[in-house]
Amino acid sequence: MSALGVPHRRIESDDKVRGTARYTADQRPDGDGVVHCRHVGSQVNRGRVIAVDVESALSHPGVLAVLWHQNAPALDEVDDTELMIMQSDEVNYRGQIVAAVIATSPETAQAAADSLDITYESSSDFDNVLERDHPDHYAPEEVNAGFPTDARRGDPEQALSDAAHVVDHWYFTPAMHNNPMEPHASVARWRHGDGGGAEVTVWDSTQAPSGVQGDLATMFGLEPERIRVIAEHVGGGFGGKGSTRPNVVLAVMAARHLKSTVRVVLPRSATFTFVGYRTPTYSRLALGADPQGRLSVVCHDTMQQTSKIVEFVEQTAEGTRHIYRSDHSRTTHRVAALDVSTPRWMRAPGEAPGIHALECAIDELSYELGMDPIELRIVNEPDADPATGTPFSSRNVVRALRVGADKFGWEQRNPEPAATLVGRKLWGTGVALASYPALTSPSTARARANSDGTFDVSIAASDIGTGARTVLAQIAADALDAPYSAVRLHLGDSSLPKAPGAGGSAGTSSWGFAVDKACRDLHYQLRQVGVPTTALEVTADTADDVAARAQMPREAFGAQFAQVSVDVDTGEVAVERMLGVFAVGRVLNPRLARSQLIGGMTFGLGMALLEEGIPDHDYGGFTNENMADYHVPAHADVRNIDAIWIDEEDNDLNPMGSKGIGEIGNVGSSAAIVNAVYHACGVRVRDLPVRPDKLQSLIDPALRE
């Protein structure tokens, strides 16, 4: 019996329940010998650091050192210059690390950091607010992941002019913050090794141990083999831990300065500053269709922000290029460089804000046409990728819509907006499509057969709470034709075979490919030699395999359904039901898959109704840098939510036939909710989040009588 498709619970679940799973902040490699470092963030948004009162801070009992640009260890430059902390006097955004205090206890470090006297030369001339027509916007050379900045087919401007029905609106999504449950943390130990060279061990809450190892090696002028990065357990990331962040650089810098072991744990407020956030976006959607609903033209023009330190341009309109059939199209990306920290990856980058805007516009077009929103989407289902003309490896969008409509009870829906009032609540339903690229990156893995019949499988992957340990052990057991219980999975360590980070919904596909290859090779060798008297080991590299499969367009798809109620008096929205129907290839572990999909859908609920980073116009940064003022869904907000999937196997991507599921649940779910709000109360909100104050004054007063 195959180990794949079995709903095994997570290997580490007992440790997490008992509290014995060690996250980064729990690591005490030297016991009480670990010292603590607390960063000091700039209190000005733009300017220079003139002086730091180091002597006063050092007079505090327990304070060991104060770092700032005058005495911080010099770093070799990397592409991500936001990592070059305390290398000059320049301040580029409020909250930027300008100093750090190292002390014998976290309380002492915090107190000394809070009282550290820093003199600034500040400038009030800064720009930290994105406008959709920002005067300094420009077209980048390319957008994230190497996608083209602009793309066009046909004559979209003329097609819009000729279309019988046109929808043309701007949609806004605010800045959003990753905020995983575990704040960013790093513990670094700097020692002299054999031959007198430095040996550095780092425990880091990262999605990418191999990537952090490479960056630290470059910055500190060491061979990668001299640095070991360990991520034993990671309490979520959502992209915010997907690349090297300043906290780990600070930990290694402090450890080098003291030749000691140093712990850095960021306070929650710091997760709103220099570890990344989703850029705010403006999207103009202009759709043209004939009276039967057939799209003739799709235009998606976007505006977003980046920092003046590092260019980061989210691929907001990229997903729109591949969804609907049309003879004419235009997609563009424009960006404004502001005096802000750099936006970064956040769950479903590009697709989350971009498909949200597209699917809201499609919903508006359905009302313009007097056409059912599901039927409008089916009418415009393409036979091949609209951007390239290449057939999809698999695409079950229509089936997902039909299955979802039947399970959700769509046929009972009154198509008229604001037509279902029950007591003091208006009820409505909405739908949206979901899509996300099915990606695979090259990886390596090692498999070893032991003489006692057990197997050890090793890979430098990172389990960020998704269940990677479990599903990779299942893949290994299947490839080895061995019991699942006979496999021990080792990950979260850069000393293991190199692997890409957890991101882009590509973890299982990339790591699993390498694990499958190594284990199948090992299984073949075992069939030749029998039970080994000593350990037999195989290492696999999938670089050539991945390159050979790179050309075919592969995507995961889904259909999102939502039912909401809107309080007619207050405008308060409650999401009563959500259903996601997904086509995501072969599901390797149903228990883990459902958890990921529901988590993504909940993410979309927060995006639709709650989450909003509010820029501070006066001082820079955000005004709501805490979890009291930055709202995310609580249990009471998530009432009845379900995720199902269509049986689908796509072996063009990887030997397991799977597609990524970590992010597609987050795509389209916000649009389904917003569309349901319009159907419930007749008010269309085009700027997220949908707050009660945006609805209350616009709900038809006659409905309150």
C-alpha positions as CSV (number, residue, x, y, z in Angstrom):
1,M,0.0,0.0,0.0
2,S,1.3,3.4,-1.0
3,A,2.2,5.8,1.9
4,L,0.9,8.7,-0.3
5,G,-2.7,9.8,0.1
6,V,-2.8,8.7,3.7
7,P,-3.8,11.4,6.3
8,H,-0.9,10.9,8.7
9,R,-0.8,13.4,11.5
10,R,2.3,15.5,11.8
11,I,5.5,13.7,13.0
12,E,6.2,16.5,15.5
13,S,2.7,17.0,16.7
14,D,3.3,15.4,20.1
15,D,6.3,17.5,20.8
16,K,4.4,20.7,20.0
17,V,1.5,19.7,22.2
18,R,3.8,18.9,25.1
19,G,5.9,22.1,24.6
20,T,9.1,20.1,23.9
21,A,9.5,21.3,20.3
22,R,12.3,23.9,20.4
23,Y,11.8,27.0,18.4
24,T,14.7,29.4,17.8
25,A,14.1,31.5,20.9
26,D,14.1,28.3,23.0
27,Q,17.6,27.4,21.9
28,R,20.2,27.6,24.7
29,P,23.4,26.1,23.2
30,D,25.6,27.4,26.0
31,G,23.1,27.3,28.8
32,D,23.3,30.5,30.9
33,G,26.2,31.6,28.8
34,V,23.9,33.0,26.1
35,V,23.7,36.8,26.1
36,H,20.9,39.0,24.7
37,C,20.8,41.6,22.0
38,R,18.1,44.2,21.5
39,H,18.1,46.4,18.5
40,V,17.2,50.1,18.6
41,G,15.1,51.4,15.7
42,S,15.4,54.9,14.3
43,Q,12.9,57.4,15.6
44,V,13.1,59.5,12.5
45,N,12.0,58.4,9.0
46,R,14.8,60.1,7.1
47,G,18.1,61.6,8.2
48,R,21.4,60.8,9.8
49,V,22.7,59.4,13.1
50,I,25.0,62.0,14.6
51,A,25.9,60.5,18.0
52,V,25.0,57.6,20.4
53,D,25.6,58.0,24.1
54,V,27.5,54.7,24.4
55,E,29.1,55.4,27.8
56,S,25.8,56.1,29.5
57,A,24.4,52.8,28.3
58,L,27.5,50.9,29.4
59,S,27.1,52.2,32.9
60,H,24.0,50.1,33.3
61,P,24.8,46.9,35.3
62,G,24.8,43.9,32.9
63,V,25.2,45.9,29.7
64,L,28.2,44.3,27.8
65,A,28.3,46.3,24.6
66,V,26.6,48.9,22.4
67,L,26.9,48.7,18.6
68,W,26.3,51.5,16.1
69,H,27.8,52.5,12.8
70,Q,31.0,53.8,14.4
71,N,32.0,50.4,15.9
72,A,29.8,47.7,14.3
73,P,31.8,45.0,12.4
74,A,32.1,45.9,8.7
75,L,30.1,43.7,6.3
76,D,30.8,42.8,2.7
77,E,27.9,43.9,0.5
78,V,25.1,41.7,-0.7
79,D,22.4,42.5,-3.3
80,D,19.8,43.1,-0.5
81,T,21.3,46.3,0.9
82,E,18.6,46.4,3.7
83,L,20.7,43.7,5.4
84,M,23.7,46.1,5.6
85,I,22.8,47.3,9.1
86,M,24.8,49.9,11.0
87,Q,27.2,50.4,8.1
88,S,26.7,54.1,7.7
89,D,25.0,57.1,9.4
90,E,22.1,57.2,6.9
91,V,18.5,56.6,8.0
92,N,16.1,55.5,5.3
93,Y,12.9,54.7,7.3
94,R,11.5,54.8,10.8
95,G,12.4,51.6,12.7
96,Q,15.6,51.0,10.8
97,I,18.3,49.4,13.0
98,V,20.6,52.2,14.0
99,A,22.1,50.7,17.2
100,A,22.0,47.6,19.4
101,V,22.5,46.8,23.1
102,I,24.0,43.5,24.2
103,A,23.4,42.5,27.9
104,T,23.3,39.6,30.2
105,S,19.5,39.4,30.3
106,P,16.7,40.3,27.9
107,E,15.3,42.7,30.4
108,T,18.5,44.6,30.8
109,A,19.1,44.7,27.1
110,Q,15.5,46.1,26.6
111,A,15.8,48.7,29.3
112,A,19.2,49.9,28.0
113,A,17.9,50.0,24.4
114,D,14.8,52.0,25.5
115,S,16.9,54.6,27.3
116,L,19.7,54.8,24.7
117,D,20.3,58.5,23.8
118,I,20.7,58.9,20.1
119,T,21.2,62.3,18.3
120,Y,19.7,62.6,14.8
121,E,19.9,65.1,12.0
122,S,16.3,64.5,10.7
123,S,14.5,65.6,7.6
124,S,10.7,66.2,7.5
125,D,10.9,66.0,3.7
126,F,9.9,62.4,3.1
127,D,7.3,60.6,1.1
128,N,5.8,57.4,2.5
129,V,2.3,57.3,1.1
130,L,1.4,55.6,-2.2
131,E,-0.9,57.4,-4.6
132,R,-2.3,55.7,-7.7
133,D,-1.0,58.5,-9.9
134,H,2.2,59.1,-7.9
135,P,4.3,61.7,-9.8
136,D,7.6,59.7,-9.4
137,H,6.3,56.3,-10.6
138,Y,8.3,54.4,-13.2
139,A,8.3,51.1,-15.1
140,P,10.8,48.6,-13.6
141,E,12.9,46.5,-15.9
142,E,11.0,43.4,-14.7
143,V,8.8,42.4,-11.8
144,N,9.4,39.7,-9.2
145,A,10.3,36.2,-10.3
146,G,11.6,37.6,-13.6
147,F,8.2,38.2,-15.2
148,P,7.9,40.9,-17.8
149,T,6.8,44.4,-16.6
150,D,4.2,44.9,-19.4
151,A,2.5,42.6,-21.8
152,R,-0.1,43.2,-24.5
153,R,-2.0,41.4,-27.3
154,G,-3.9,42.9,-30.1
155,D,-5.3,46.5,-29.7
156,P,-6.8,46.7,-26.2
157,E,-7.6,50.4,-26.4
158,Q,-9.6,50.0,-29.6
159,A,-11.3,46.9,-28.2
160,L,-12.4,48.7,-25.1
161,S,-13.9,51.5,-27.3
162,D,-15.7,48.9,-29.4
163,A,-17.0,46.7,-26.6
164,A,-20.8,46.5,-26.0
165,H,-20.3,46.3,-22.3
166,V,-17.4,47.8,-20.3
167,V,-16.4,47.7,-16.7
168,D,-13.5,50.1,-15.8
169,H,-12.6,50.6,-12.1
170,W,-9.7,51.0,-9.7
171,Y,-9.3,48.6,-6.8
172,F,-7.1,49.2,-3.8
173,T,-5.4,46.7,-1.4
174,P,-3.6,48.2,1.6
175,A,-0.2,47.2,3.1
176,M,-0.6,43.9,4.9
177,H,1.8,42.4,7.5
178,N,2.9,38.7,7.6
179,N,2.9,38.5,11.4
180,P,3.5,34.7,12.0
181,M,2.8,33.4,15.4
182,E,6.5,33.1,16.2
183,P,8.3,36.4,15.9
184,H,11.6,36.5,14.1
185,A,14.4,35.2,16.3
186,S,18.1,34.2,15.9
187,V,20.8,32.7,18.1
188,A,24.4,33.0,16.8
189,R,27.5,31.4,18.2
190,W,30.9,32.6,16.9
191,R,33.9,30.3,17.7
192,H,37.4,29.7,16.4
193,G,37.6,26.4,14.7
194,D,40.3,24.1,13.4
195,G,43.1,26.1,11.7
196,G,42.1,29.3,13.5
197,G,39.3,30.2,11.2
198,A,35.9,31.2,12.5
199,E,33.1,28.7,12.8
200,V,29.6,30.1,13.1
201,T,26.5,28.2,14.2
202,V,23.2,30.0,13.8
203,W,19.7,29.0,14.9
204,D,17.3,31.0,12.9
205,S,13.5,31.2,12.4
206,T,13.9,31.0,8.6
207,Q,12.1,29.4,5.7
208,A,15.5,29.1,3.9
209,P,18.5,27.7,5.9
210,S,20.6,27.3,2.7
211,G,19.8,30.8,1.6
212,V,20.7,32.3,5.0
213,Q,23.9,30.4,5.0
214,G,24.9,31.8,1.6
215,D,24.1,35.4,2.5
216,L,25.9,35.3,5.9
217,A,29.0,33.7,4.3
218,T,29.1,36.6,1.8
219,M,28.5,39.3,4.4
220,F,31.0,38.1,6.9
221,G,33.7,36.9,4.4
222,L,33.6,33.2,5.3
223,E,33.4,30.1,3.3
224,P,29.8,28.7,3.4
225,E,31.1,25.5,5.1
226,R,32.2,27.6,8.1
227,I,28.5,28.6,8.7
228,R,25.8,26.3,9.8
229,V,22.2,27.5,9.9
230,I,19.7,25.4,11.9
231,A,15.9,25.9,11.8
232,E,14.6,23.1,14.0
233,H,11.0,24.4,14.2
234,V,9.6,27.5,12.6
235,G,6.3,29.0,13.8
236,G,5.0,30.2,10.5
237,G,6.5,32.6,8.0
238,F,4.0,33.5,5.3
239,G,6.9,34.8,3.2
240,G,8.3,37.1,6.0
241,K,11.0,34.6,6.8
242,G,11.5,33.6,3.2
243,S,14.9,35.4,2.9
244,T,17.6,36.5,5.2
245,R,16.4,39.3,7.4
246,P,18.3,41.9,9.5
247,N,17.7,40.0,12.8
248,V,20.0,37.2,11.9
249,V,22.7,39.6,10.6
250,L,22.5,41.4,13.9
251,A,22.8,38.2,15.9
252,V,26.0,37.1,14.0
253,M,27.4,40.7,14.1
254,A,27.0,40.8,17.9
255,A,28.4,37.3,18.3
256,R,31.4,38.2,16.3
257,H,31.9,41.4,18.3
258,L,31.9,39.5,21.6
259,K,33.1,36.1,20.3
260,S,30.1,34.8,22.3
261,T,26.7,33.3,21.8
262,V,24.0,35.9,21.3
263,R,20.2,35.7,21.1
264,V,18.1,38.2,19.2
265,V,14.3,38.0,19.5
266,L,12.3,40.7,17.7
267,P,9.4,42.3,19.6
268,R,6.1,42.2,17.8
269,S,6.3,45.8,16.8
270,A,9.5,45.1,14.8
271,T,7.6,42.6,12.6
272,F,5.9,45.7,11.1
273,T,9.1,47.4,10.1
274,F,12.2,45.7,8.6
275,V,11.1,42.1,8.0
276,G,8.8,42.9,5.1
277,Y,5.1,43.4,4.3
278,R,2.8,43.2,1.3
279,T,3.0,46.4,-0.7
280,P,-0.2,48.4,-1.1
281,T,-1.5,48.1,-4.6
282,Y,-3.8,50.0,-7.0
283,S,-5.2,48.0,-9.8
284,R,-7.2,49.4,-12.7
285,L,-9.3,46.7,-14.3
286,A,-10.9,47.5,-17.7
287,L,-13.0,44.7,-19.2
288,G,-14.9,44.7,-22.4
289,A,-17.5,42.0,-23.4
290,D,-20.2,41.3,-26.0
291,P,-23.8,40.9,-25.0
292,Q,-23.3,37.1,-24.5
293,G,-20.5,37.8,-21.9
294,R,-17.6,36.8,-24.1
295,L,-14.6,38.9,-23.1
296,S,-13.0,40.8,-26.0
297,V,-10.4,42.6,-23.9
298,V,-8.8,42.4,-20.4
299,C,-6.7,45.3,-19.2
300,H,-5.0,45.3,-15.8
301,D,-2.8,48.3,-14.9
302,T,-1.1,48.3,-11.5
303,M,0.7,50.8,-9.2
304,Q,2.6,49.8,-6.0
305,Q,5.4,50.9,-3.8
306,T,9.0,49.9,-3.2
307,S,11.7,51.4,-1.0
308,K,14.6,53.6,-2.0
309,I,17.0,50.9,-0.6
310,V,16.0,47.8,-2.6
311,E,13.7,47.5,-5.5
312,F,10.9,44.9,-4.9
313,V,8.1,44.9,-7.4
314,E,5.2,42.5,-6.8
315,Q,4.0,40.7,-9.9
316,T,0.4,41.9,-9.3
317,A,-0.9,41.7,-12.8
318,E,0.9,38.5,-13.8
319,G,-1.9,36.2,-12.8
320,T,-4.4,38.1,-14.9
321,R,-2.5,37.1,-18.0
322,H,-3.4,33.4,-17.6
323,I,-7.1,33.3,-16.4
324,Y,-9.6,34.3,-19.1
325,R,-9.8,34.1,-22.9
326,S,-9.7,37.3,-24.8
327,D,-8.4,38.5,-28.2
328,H,-6.9,41.7,-26.7
329,S,-5.2,42.4,-23.4
330,R,-2.8,44.8,-21.6
331,T,-1.1,44.3,-18.3
332,T,1.3,46.8,-16.8
333,H,3.3,47.3,-13.6
334,R,4.3,50.7,-12.3
335,V,6.1,51.4,-9.0
336,A,7.0,54.4,-6.8
337,A,10.1,54.3,-4.7
338,L,9.2,55.8,-1.3
339,D,10.9,56.5,2.0
340,V,9.7,53.2,3.5
341,S,11.1,49.8,4.5
342,T,11.1,47.4,1.6
343,P,8.0,45.3,0.9
344,R,8.7,41.6,0.6
345,W,7.0,38.3,-0.1
346,M,3.7,37.6,1.6
347,R,1.5,34.6,1.1
348,A,0.4,34.4,-2.6
349,P,2.5,37.5,-3.7
350,G,1.0,39.0,-6.9
351,E,-2.0,36.7,-7.1
352,A,-3.6,37.7,-3.8
353,P,-4.0,41.4,-4.6
354,G,-4.1,41.0,-8.4
355,I,-6.7,38.2,-8.7
356,H,-8.7,39.9,-6.0
357,A,-9.1,43.0,-8.3
358,L,-9.7,40.9,-11.4
359,E,-12.4,38.7,-9.8
360,C,-14.2,41.7,-8.3
361,A,-14.2,43.3,-11.8
362,I,-15.6,40.1,-13.3
363,D,-18.3,40.1,-10.7
364,E,-19.2,43.7,-11.6
365,L,-19.3,42.7,-15.3
366,S,-21.8,39.9,-14.5
367,Y,-24.2,42.4,-13.0
368,E,-23.6,44.8,-16.0
369,L,-24.6,41.9,-18.3
370,G,-27.4,40.5,-16.1
371,M,-25.5,37.2,-16.2
372,D,-24.8,34.6,-13.5
373,P,-21.3,35.1,-12.2
374,I,-20.4,31.4,-12.5
375,E,-21.7,31.2,-16.1
376,L,-19.7,34.3,-17.1
377,R,-16.5,32.6,-15.9
378,I,-17.3,29.4,-17.7
379,V,-18.1,31.3,-21.0
380,N,-14.6,32.7,-20.9
381,E,-12.7,29.6,-20.0
382,P,-9.7,29.3,-22.3
383,D,-8.5,26.2,-24.2
384,A,-4.9,27.1,-23.6
385,D,-2.8,29.6,-21.7
386,P,-4.1,33.0,-23.0
387,A,-0.6,34.6,-22.7
388,T,1.3,32.0,-24.6
389,G,-1.1,29.7,-26.5
390,T,0.5,26.7,-24.8
391,P,-1.9,24.0,-23.5
392,F,-2.1,23.7,-19.7
393,S,-0.7,20.5,-18.2
394,S,-4.1,20.3,-16.4
395,R,-6.9,22.7,-15.7
396,N,-10.1,21.8,-14.0
397,V,-11.7,25.3,-13.5
398,V,-15.1,24.5,-14.9
399,R,-15.4,21.3,-12.9
400,A,-14.4,23.2,-9.7
401,L,-17.1,25.8,-10.4
402,R,-19.7,23.1,-11.1
403,V,-18.8,21.0,-8.1
404,G,-18.7,24.0,-5.8
405,A,-22.0,25.5,-7.1
406,D,-23.7,22.2,-6.3
407,K,-22.2,21.7,-2.9
408,F,-22.7,25.4,-1.9
409,G,-26.4,25.5,-3.0
410,W,-25.8,28.2,-5.6
411,E,-29.0,27.5,-7.4
412,Q,-31.0,28.7,-4.4
413,R,-29.5,32.2,-4.8
414,N,-31.7,35.2,-5.6
415,P,-29.6,37.0,-8.2
416,E,-30.9,40.4,-7.2
417,P,-28.6,42.4,-4.8
418,A,-30.0,43.5,-1.4
419,A,-33.0,41.2,-1.8
420,T,-32.6,38.8,1.1
421,L,-33.3,40.5,4.5
422,V,-33.7,38.2,7.5
423,G,-34.4,40.1,10.6
424,R,-31.9,42.9,10.7
425,K,-29.4,41.2,8.5
426,L,-28.9,41.2,4.7
427,W,-27.6,37.9,3.2
428,G,-25.6,37.4,0.1
429,T,-23.3,35.0,-1.8
430,G,-20.2,35.5,-3.9
431,V,-17.8,33.5,-6.0
432,A,-14.3,34.0,-7.4
433,L,-11.7,31.9,-9.2
434,A,-8.3,31.1,-7.7
435,S,-5.1,30.3,-9.4
436,Y,-1.5,30.0,-8.4
437,P,1.6,28.8,-10.4
438,A,2.7,25.2,-9.8
439,L,6.4,25.7,-9.3
440,T,9.4,23.4,-8.8
441,S,13.0,24.4,-8.0
442,P,16.1,22.3,-8.1
443,S,17.0,20.5,-4.9
444,T,19.3,17.9,-3.5
445,A,18.5,15.1,-1.0
446,R,20.2,12.1,0.6
447,A,18.8,8.7,1.5
448,R,20.5,6.1,3.5
449,A,19.6,2.5,4.2
450,N,20.6,1.1,7.6
451,S,21.3,-2.5,8.4
452,D,18.4,-2.7,10.8
453,G,15.9,-2.0,8.0
454,T,15.4,1.7,8.7
455,F,16.1,4.7,6.5
456,D,17.4,8.1,7.1
457,V,16.4,10.8,4.6
458,S,18.1,14.2,4.8
459,I,17.5,17.6,3.1
460,A,18.0,21.2,4.1
461,A,14.4,22.1,3.9
462,S,12.5,24.1,6.5
463,D,9.2,22.9,8.1
464,I,7.4,26.2,8.9
465,G,4.4,24.5,10.4
466,T,3.1,23.0,7.1
467,G,3.9,19.4,7.9
468,A,6.9,19.1,5.6
469,R,8.5,16.5,7.8
470,T,5.5,14.3,7.5
471,V,4.8,14.5,3.8
472,L,8.5,14.1,2.8
473,A,8.6,11.0,5.0
474,Q,5.5,9.7,3.1
475,I,7.2,10.4,-0.2
476,A,10.3,8.6,0.9
477,A,8.4,5.6,2.1
478,D,6.5,5.4,-1.1
479,A,9.6,5.6,-3.2
480,L,11.5,3.0,-1.0
481,D,8.4,0.7,-0.9
482,A,9.0,0.7,2.8
483,P,6.8,1.2,5.9
484,Y,6.2,4.8,6.7
485,S,7.4,4.1,10.3
486,A,10.8,3.0,9.0
487,V,11.7,6.4,7.6
488,R,13.4,9.1,9.7
489,L,13.3,12.5,8.1
490,H,16.1,15.1,8.9
491,L,15.7,18.7,7.8
492,G,16.1,22.3,8.9
493,D,19.9,22.3,8.8
494,S,22.1,23.9,6.1
495,S,24.7,21.2,6.7
496,L,22.3,18.7,5.0
497,P,21.9,18.5,1.2
498,K,21.2,21.9,-0.2
499,A,17.6,22.8,-0.8
500,P,15.5,25.8,-1.8
501,G,13.5,27.7,0.8
502,A,9.9,27.2,1.7
503,G,8.0,29.5,-0.6
504,G,6.0,29.9,-3.7
505,S,4.0,26.8,-2.8
506,A,7.0,24.9,-4.2
507,G,8.3,23.2,-1.1
508,T,6.8,19.8,-1.4
509,S,7.2,19.7,-5.1
510,S,10.9,20.7,-5.0
511,W,12.0,18.8,-2.0
512,G,9.7,15.8,-2.7
513,F,11.2,15.5,-6.2
514,A,14.7,15.2,-4.8
515,V,13.6,12.9,-2.0
516,D,11.7,10.7,-4.4
517,K,14.7,10.5,-6.8
518,A,17.2,9.7,-4.0
519,C,15.0,7.0,-2.5
520,R,14.1,5.4,-5.8
521,D,17.8,5.2,-6.7
522,L,18.5,3.7,-3.3
523,H,15.6,1.2,-3.7
524,Y,17.1,0.1,-7.0
525,Q,20.5,-0.4,-5.4
526,L,19.0,-2.4,-2.5
527,R,17.3,-4.7,-5.0
528,Q,20.7,-5.5,-6.4
529,V,22.6,-6.0,-3.2
530,G,19.9,-7.1,-0.7
531,V,20.0,-6.0,2.9
532,P,23.2,-4.0,3.5
533,T,25.6,-5.1,6.2
534,T,26.7,-1.5,6.5
535,A,24.8,1.7,5.6
536,L,24.2,2.3,1.9
537,E,23.8,6.0,0.9
538,V,22.6,7.8,-2.2
539,T,22.5,11.6,-3.0
540,A,20.3,13.0,-5.7
541,D,20.2,16.3,-7.5
542,T,17.1,17.4,-9.6
543,A,18.6,20.4,-11.4
544,D,18.5,18.7,-14.8
545,D,15.1,17.1,-14.2
546,V,13.5,20.4,-13.3
547,A,15.1,22.2,-16.2
548,A,13.7,19.5,-18.6
549,R,10.1,20.2,-17.4
550,A,10.3,24.0,-17.2
551,Q,8.4,25.0,-20.4
552,M,4.9,23.7,-19.9
553,P,2.5,26.2,-18.1
554,R,1.4,24.6,-14.9
555,E,-1.0,26.1,-12.4
556,A,-3.2,25.1,-9.5
557,F,-6.8,26.3,-9.8
558,G,-9.8,26.6,-7.6
559,A,-13.2,28.2,-7.1
560,Q,-14.0,30.1,-3.9
561,F,-17.6,30.6,-2.6
562,A,-18.7,32.8,0.3
563,Q,-21.9,33.6,2.1
564,V,-22.1,36.7,4.3
565,S,-24.5,38.6,6.4
566,V,-24.5,42.4,6.7
567,D,-26.1,44.1,9.7
568,V,-28.5,46.6,8.1
569,D,-28.0,49.1,11.0
570,T,-24.3,48.9,11.7
571,G,-22.8,47.6,8.5
572,E,-21.0,44.8,10.3
573,V,-20.1,41.9,8.0
574,A,-20.0,38.3,9.2
575,V,-18.7,35.5,6.9
576,E,-21.3,32.8,7.5
577,R,-19.9,30.2,5.1
578,M,-16.9,29.6,2.9
579,L,-16.2,26.8,0.5
580,G,-13.1,26.3,-1.6
581,V,-13.0,23.7,-4.4
582,F,-9.5,23.1,-5.7
583,A,-7.7,21.3,-8.5
584,V,-4.2,20.9,-7.0
585,G,-2.9,17.7,-8.5
586,R,-2.5,14.6,-6.4
587,V,-3.1,15.3,-2.7
588,L,-0.4,13.6,-0.8
589,N,-1.8,14.0,2.7
590,P,-5.5,15.0,3.0
591,R,-5.2,16.1,6.6
592,L,-2.3,18.5,5.9
593,A,-3.8,19.6,2.6
594,R,-7.1,20.6,4.1
595,S,-5.3,22.5,6.9
596,Q,-3.3,24.5,4.4
597,L,-6.2,25.3,2.2
598,I,-8.4,26.4,5.1
599,G,-5.6,28.5,6.5
600,G,-5.2,30.2,3.2
601,M,-9.0,30.9,3.0
602,T,-8.9,32.4,6.5
603,F,-6.0,34.6,5.3
604,G,-8.3,35.8,2.6
605,L,-11.0,36.6,5.1
606,G,-8.5,38.8,7.0
607,M,-7.6,40.5,3.8
608,A,-11.2,41.2,2.9
609,L,-12.5,42.5,6.2
610,L,-9.7,43.3,8.7
611,E,-6.1,43.8,7.7
612,E,-4.7,47.2,6.9
613,G,-1.3,48.7,7.6
614,I,-2.0,52.4,8.0
615,P,0.8,54.7,7.0
616,D,1.9,57.4,9.5
617,H,2.0,60.5,7.4
618,D,3.7,62.6,10.1
619,Y,6.5,60.3,11.4
620,G,6.8,57.5,8.9
621,G,6.2,53.8,9.3
622,F,2.7,52.6,10.3
623,T,0.4,53.9,13.0
624,N,-0.8,50.4,14.0
625,E,2.3,48.5,14.6
626,N,0.8,46.1,17.2
627,M,-1.8,43.2,17.2
628,A,-4.3,45.3,19.1
629,D,-4.7,47.8,16.2
630,Y,-3.7,45.6,13.3
631,H,-6.6,43.1,13.2
632,V,-6.5,39.5,12.0
633,P,-9.2,36.9,12.1
634,A,-10.1,35.3,15.4
635,H,-11.9,32.0,15.9
636,A,-15.2,33.9,16.1
637,D,-14.7,35.3,12.6
638,V,-14.2,31.9,11.0
639,R,-17.6,30.2,11.3
640,N,-18.2,27.5,8.7
641,I,-15.3,26.9,6.4
642,D,-14.5,23.9,4.2
643,A,-12.1,23.0,1.5
644,I,-12.4,20.1,-0.9
645,W,-10.5,19.1,-4.0
646,I,-11.0,17.4,-7.4
647,D,-9.1,14.2,-8.1
648,E,-6.3,15.3,-10.5
649,E,-2.8,14.0,-11.2
650,D,-0.3,16.1,-13.1
651,N,3.0,14.2,-13.5
652,D,4.5,16.9,-15.8
653,L,5.5,18.8,-12.7
654,N,7.1,16.1,-10.5
655,P,7.0,12.3,-10.0
656,M,4.3,12.6,-7.2
657,G,1.8,14.4,-9.5
658,S,1.2,17.1,-6.9
659,K,0.9,20.9,-7.0
660,G,1.5,23.4,-4.3
661,I,-1.4,24.2,-1.9
662,G,0.2,26.6,0.6
663,E,-1.0,29.8,-1.1
664,I,-3.9,29.1,-3.5
665,G,-6.4,29.1,-0.6
666,N,-5.5,32.8,-0.1
667,V,-6.2,33.6,-3.8
668,G,-9.8,34.6,-4.7
669,S,-11.2,34.1,-1.2
670,S,-11.1,37.9,-0.5
671,A,-12.9,38.6,-3.8
672,A,-15.6,36.0,-3.1
673,I,-16.3,37.7,0.3
674,V,-16.4,41.2,-1.2
675,N,-18.6,40.0,-4.0
676,A,-20.9,38.4,-1.5
677,V,-21.1,41.7,0.4
678,Y,-22.3,43.5,-2.7
679,H,-24.9,40.8,-3.3
680,A,-26.0,41.1,0.3
681,C,-26.4,44.9,0.6
682,G,-25.9,46.4,-2.9
683,V,-22.8,48.4,-1.8
684,R,-19.6,47.8,-3.8
685,V,-16.4,48.4,-1.8
686,R,-13.3,48.7,-4.1
687,D,-10.8,49.6,-1.4
688,L,-10.0,47.0,1.2
689,P,-10.7,46.2,3.9
690,V,-14.6,46.2,3.9
691,R,-15.1,48.0,7.2
692,P,-18.6,48.7,8.7
693,D,-18.1,52.5,8.2
694,K,-17.7,52.0,4.5
695,L,-21.1,50.2,4.3
696,Q,-23.3,51.8,7.0
697,S,-23.9,55.1,5.3
698,L,-24.5,53.6,1.8
699,I,-27.0,50.9,2.7
700,D,-30.4,51.8,1.3
701,P,-32.2,53.5,4.2
702,A,-35.5,51.9,3.1
703,L,-34.0,48.5,4.2
704,R,-33.9,49.7,7.8
705,E,-37.6,50.5,8.0
